[in-house]
Amino acid sequence: MAIRVYNTLTRQKEELKSDGERIGIYVCGVTPYSETHLGHARPSVVWDVIKKYLRYRGYQTYHVQNFTDIDDKIINRSQETGIDALELAAHYAQDYLESMDALGVERADIYPKVSEHIPEIIAMIETLVERGHAYAVSGNVFYDVTSFPEYGKLSNQKLDQLQAGTRFEVDPDKKHPMDFALWKKAKPDEPAWDSPWGRGRPGWHIECSAMSNKYLGPEFEFHGGGCDLIFPHHENEIAQSEAATGRPLAKYWLHNGMLNLKHEKMSKSQGNFITVKDVAAKYPKELIRFYILSSHYRSELEYHDQKLEEVGRGWQRFNDCVNGLAKLIDEPQGEIGKLSGDEAVLLDAVRTAEAKFIEAMNDDFNTAMAIGVLFELLHQVNSYIAKGNNSLEANYVLHEAYQLFSKLAGDILGIIRPDEVQISGLTQPLMELLLELRTELRSQKQYQLADYIRDELAKLNIVIEDTPNGPRWKIRS
């Protein structure tokens, strides 16, 4: 069965076709100037699952995800804090990696940084200037949008529509108001590098074109990112890359919907966000993944604690049943003959579930539907278990069911948590009470009792972290 994906570029589902077994993936990463928030987790978890599913289907993957470590927001934060811009960016890039580790997200094959690819960026800009797609003026270099007739094809708008619908500052150096900076002239106290046009730094968009070309070549399979990047970032990437190489940039453009907080896009610049580490301190990573994957990646997703608690009840039932199944079975011994009766019916249900799971994931990586398939199989498994059959045949089919859950829900989706500490509606208030008690004991210098609470919780896989903002807890991954 072929995998079909919704391509933003063509606005329809298309069959995945690759020139070989390796699938090239470029996903736009974060601008690391503040703590990693849950909005960053959505594309990361989604692409983590997509990669694992592609490998399950026999493909190899090579995943590139950049860090934009040169940017106005980083420079502004650097000037506010007095911390060197690249040092600040490196700190928050590490925060991102640790946050994704906490969610069980497999790391990309490479995380290129803008600051480490200035020669490649300059070389691509020089090519664009030579081919008449860019022009230098007053130490800046701008891309000429009128030189690329297909500009606007990703956002499905013509240049005059984009101009009318976009607010921009009037710049007398630009030939056209929609022209965008490839290279910016250096300002005092900003990071800068030598170039044929003088000291300066790259514009926002050119980095992804230069780095994707270096690590994936001029044309690759998947380009991903949030739907907020369709215009102008990805539109400009296409214009730059295709003008420089003469080839299509990516075959399939996949864009995830926004994760909202209080009905607004989660955004660091707006101060409307909750950090991954704060959420991971309250809830198991498998539940957070379950919450993200319970909706199709292209849909919007609303976050609030009550929503996660609601989703958590279904997730916990699922985990209780799968972990309970693990305790019932033994490794099958010897040959099992042809099955009949209830055992044959259940084994057929297991095979059917795997086929339905594949069908769901083949349909534009529909994780919500795939999870529904697993719940349906679990209901059938529970009905069989209730009959109390303890035969070798029963053990065999239940073992097959458990192996399937482990492979699909565990290895690919990452939503199965080993039978350790589970959450309930009382978990958070009880933990807050224990942390308050421990803080009071420490203030009274009763360190032995305070450490006893910490150590006993550690035995339950609950980790207490003492931070400058007070203690917090998390379930050990």
Buried (B, 14 or more C-beta within 10 A) or exposed (E): EEBBBBBBBEEEEBEBEBEEEBBBBBBBBBBBBBBBBBBBBBBBBBBBBBBBBBBBBEBEBBBBBBBBBBBEBBBEBBEEEEBEBBEBBBEBBEBBBEBBBBBBBBEBEEBBBBBEBBEBBBBBBBBBBEEEBBBBBEBBBBBBBEBBEEBBBBBEBEBEEBBEEEEEEEEEBBBBEBBBBBBBBBEEEBBBBEBEBBEBBBBBBBBBBBBBBBBBEBBBBBBBBBBBBBBBBBBBBBBBBBBBBEEEBBBBBBBBBBBBBEEEBBBBEEEBBBBBBBBBBBBBBBBBBBBBBBBBBBEEBEBEEEEBBEBBEBBBEBBEBBBEBBEBBEEBEEEBEEBEEBBEEBBEBBEBBBEBBBBBBBBBBBBBBBBBBBEBBBEBBEEBBEEEBEEBBBBBBBBBBBEBBBBBBBBBBBBBBEEEBBBEEEBBEEBEEBBEEBBEBBEEEEEEBBBEBBEEBEEEBBBBEEEEEEBBBBBEB
